[in-house]
């Protein structure tokens, strides 16, 4: 996935402007984004501070790595069991 050109602090600032009542069209125009990223950030990070956003991203990355590891180990286990079944 492509890395965002916006830092967590910038995303938080953009979201805060929306919470302060600035129209979404103006926020998006100033930030140089379409409304889609604004609303996805709002949905994903609503109520989180920049440090919490960073921690959430780290946890998501770790979760992805662990899921891949579990998938690899499950495949290895299945292959070993298949070999054992063929020998019997």
C-alpha positions as CSV (number, residue, x, y, z in Angstrom):
1,X,0.0,0.0,0.0
2,X,1.2,3.5,-0.8
3,X,2.4,5.5,2.2
4,X,0.5,8.6,3.0
5,X,2.1,11.9,2.3
6,X,0.4,13.3,5.5
7,X,1.8,12.7,9.0
8,X,-0.4,11.7,11.8
9,X,-0.3,15.3,13.2
10,X,-1.4,16.7,9.8
11,X,-4.3,14.2,9.6
12,X,-5.3,15.1,13.2
13,X,-5.2,18.8,12.3
14,X,-7.4,18.3,9.2
15,X,-9.9,16.3,11.2
16,X,-9.9,19.0,13.9
17,X,-10.8,21.6,11.4
18,X,-13.8,19.6,10.4
19,X,-14.8,19.2,14.1
20,X,-14.5,23.0,14.5
21,X,-17.1,23.5,11.8
22,X,-15.0,24.3,8.7
23,X,-16.8,23.0,5.6
24,X,-15.3,19.8,4.2
25,X,-14.9,21.3,0.7
26,X,-12.7,24.1,2.1
27,X,-10.6,21.6,4.2
28,X,-10.0,19.4,1.3
29,X,-9.2,22.2,-1.1
30,X,-6.6,23.6,1.4
31,X,-5.1,20.2,2.1
32,X,-5.1,19.2,-1.6
33,X,-7.1,16.1,-1.1
34,X,-10.5,14.8,-2.3
35,X,-13.3,14.3,0.3
36,X,-12.7,10.5,0.3
37,X,-9.5,10.5,2.3
38,X,-11.0,13.1,4.7
39,X,-14.0,10.9,5.5
40,X,-11.9,7.7,5.7
41,X,-9.6,9.4,8.2
42,X,-12.6,10.7,10.1
43,X,-14.1,7.2,10.3
44,X,-10.8,5.5,11.2
45,X,-9.2,8.0,13.6
46,X,-12.2,9.8,15.1
47,X,-11.4,10.7,18.7
48,X,-7.7,9.7,18.5
49,X,-4.7,11.9,19.2
50,X,-1.7,11.7,16.9
51,X,0.2,9.4,19.3
52,X,-2.8,7.1,19.5
53,X,-3.0,7.1,15.7
54,X,0.6,6.1,15.4
55,X,0.1,3.3,17.9
56,X,-2.9,2.1,16.0
57,X,-0.9,2.0,12.8
58,X,1.9,0.0,14.6
59,X,-0.7,-2.5,15.9
60,X,-2.2,-2.9,12.5
61,X,1.2,-3.6,10.9
62,X,2.0,-6.1,13.7
63,X,-1.3,-7.8,13.2
64,X,-0.7,-8.1,9.5
65,X,2.7,-9.7,10.1
66,X,1.3,-12.1,12.6
67,X,-1.6,-13.1,10.3
68,X,1.0,-13.9,7.5
69,X,3.0,-15.9,10.0
70,X,0.0,-17.9,11.1
71,X,-0.9,-18.5,7.5
72,X,2.6,-19.8,6.7
73,X,2.7,-22.0,9.7
74,X,-0.7,-23.4,9.0
75,X,0.3,-24.2,5.4
76,X,3.5,-25.9,6.7
77,X,1.5,-28.0,9.2
78,X,-0.9,-29.0,6.5
79,X,1.9,-30.1,4.2
80,X,3.5,-32.1,6.9
81,X,0.3,-33.8,7.8
82,X,-0.2,-34.6,4.1
83,X,3.2,-36.2,3.9
84,X,2.5,-38.3,7.0
85,X,-0.8,-39.4,5.6
86,X,0.8,-40.6,2.3
87,X,3.4,-42.7,4.2
88,X,0.7,-44.5,6.2
